[in-house]
Amino acid sequence: MTSTSAKPPERREREFFAEIIASIFSSPRAADYGNFSPCWLDGLACPGARHACIRHGRTARFAAVSEDPASAYKLPPATRSAVILVVFFFSWFALATLWVLNDARRIKREKEQLRALNNPEAGGEMVWLPTGKITMGMTTGAPDAQPLHDVKVTGFFMDKTEVTNEQFAKFAAATGHVTAAEWTPDARVAGERSQAGGMVFRPQLGWRFVPGANWRHPEGPESSIVGREKAPVVQISWEDAAAYARWAGKRLPTEAEWEYAARGGIMHAAYIWGPELQPAGRWLANIFPAREQLGHGAADDLTRLLPGGTFPPNNFGLVDMAGNASEWCADWYGAAYYKKSPHANPLGPETGDDSDEPGVAKRVVRGGSFLSSETNGAAYRPGARAKAAPDYTASDLGFRCVRSKP
């Protein structure tokens, strides 16, 4: 009489475990993340194959070796623990995947809502900055950037680049807006400001008021923005920037939002990219020392504004948060404001206060420009502060916009 010997327990364990692993990758039900955990756990725990077959189909074989509960093969504790660990890992992986997918869908939904709220004519990409904290200010430099103080900033969207000539041209065409530099002042006013124009930097001469300088002709009547459509718009006053922001369905950033965005998560560093001006000998911003070395033009070239993205973005994915064009902020400037600033979403003082020019209220300017250097204040440092009268325009002063979460 021929008899068939039973499989050794060790072999049955290996086959049992191998079948589970194989089915994880082949079973359509296993691919259903929502049913993954109960499917395998119930299959393992079921005392009989018939019950498991009714509930789980092909997974019944993992509950018993036959339909007879009495003949069910029971896993040794060690093997059962290993199987449960495998099930736990894949369940955790499935839940993590669902969390990531849900988060991605949420961000996509918020961006769609943002596009619906923004003026589609404005164009431009915005980057989401999550809620976070920064230490604002500097330990050295001008007194108005002291003392250091911690600030919490609620999440918001910010333009990836500074507003470009192309974008501002759409705004001007759609609204008929006339900028501060294009207005002809009262002819009865004496001096250079009796004409329309803006401030322009001239080598060897410094800053000079140039009649006819405006956003269409940044360096004066002889200049043009043709071929510079992707470069930042300049010769823009605070009022001009605020008007554009309203048209675009956005707003100007607060000073705290701006510094939070510029630092990109790098706290207490001298520059937005780290502690060194030139890490590994590389220039990372369009600032004065980099001009000739990068081959973008001669040292006396006035058209030094470069298209957004010429240099690498910061850790938040924002470009030109240092150099290129200086940027308006929403806040009034207060020299001593940091001594009394709130620690959550500060909005600046109620009115401007500049001891350097008493009686002239000014707004905050940040980021430095292509004219900034270590020897003239290093305005491109993330904690450095500057200011200007709301109607001031210059050949290196622009802006970018933000928007609160929908």
Summary of the structure (lengths in Angstrom):
residues: 406
radius of gyration: 31.9
end to end distance: 81.2
largest distance: 126.1
contacts: 1260
relative contact order: 0.13
helix: 34%
strand: 15%
